[in-house]
Amino acid sequence: YFQGQEGLNTLSEFRYNRLYRAKNGMPGMGRDRRGKSADDLYVEVPLGTKIIDLSTDEVIGEITLHEQNLLVARGGFHGLGNARFKSSVNRAPRQTSPGTPGESREVALELNIMADVGLLGMPNAGKSSLIRQISGARPKVADYPFTTLHPSLGVVKAGSNHFVMADIPGLLEKASEGVGLGFEFLKHLSRARALLHVVDILPSDGSDPVKNYLTIESELKKFDDELFKKSRIIAINKIDLIEENERDKVIKDFLKKTKYKGIAFNISALNGSGCKSLIFGLYDLIEQKNEEE
């Protein structure tokens, strides 16, 4: 069986261990003692894992729930010992019946991370810092691009409620054509109920935040129009780097040039400023999407 475990985030374990074999049962013994069936083998996978038969390309099933089990290969059937053939006319039979071998199957695993909110943004926009600030996730954070090499999940508390947020590697221009690291992870956002576009309002590389924002939006649309249509919120990050008396002007100028008309939150992922309002704004959006469905 494959079994869903909500605490797992990646399939990295299967890179090193590709063969899983259930143990054999115990054979029967003298004095009419029966054999014993072996325990079932459960292979734990993250929620959102799709199991595909490599010989037919058929999708066997998908794991979407915690402790959900999916049978992919049946065990063999036990044989019958000579005692099974004992009768009134044959008290010491020599006849036995062999068992049948278990099934073997080659499968591929494909993971689409299940999250309520998916993070978007350029490399070094502060996505990992944000998920560290508002959840229990601890992705690597450093002052250089592509610190995030794998998707990471964090559980965010909104009062007595909570939701799951996914951070993927940052996107670059032409990501939809395979440039950078984020492209192959965009599929993980396909199941998110909403997206959060994190914008670095004062990039350390001197790039234009307006151009960066428009680049991400353009690449998202090129990759998948349905993903582009998902509801989203903007988090304007690193406002702590702007003089307080200049913040309103800088932010208004950004919103005007991008022609963004949706919900925007001004935050600092570093010191937590504005993050509480952002959390509840995201939770309200998720609830709205749940009601629509």
Buried (B, 14 or more C-beta within 10 A) or exposed (E): BBBBBBEBBBEEEBEEEEEEEBEEBEEBEEEEEEBEEBEEBBBBBBBBBBBBBEEEEEEBBBBBEEEBBBEBBEBBEBBBBBBBEBEEEEEEBEEBEEBEEBEEEEBEBEBBBBBBBBBBBBBBBBBBBBBBBBBEBEBEBEEEBBBBEBBBBBBBEBEEEEBBBBBBBBBBBBBBEEEBBBBEBBBBBBBBBBBBBBBBBEBEEEEEBBBBBBBBBBBBEEBBEEBBEBBBBBBBBBBBBBEEEEBEEBBEEBBEBBEBEEBBBBBBBBEEBBBEEBBEBBBBBBBEBEEEE
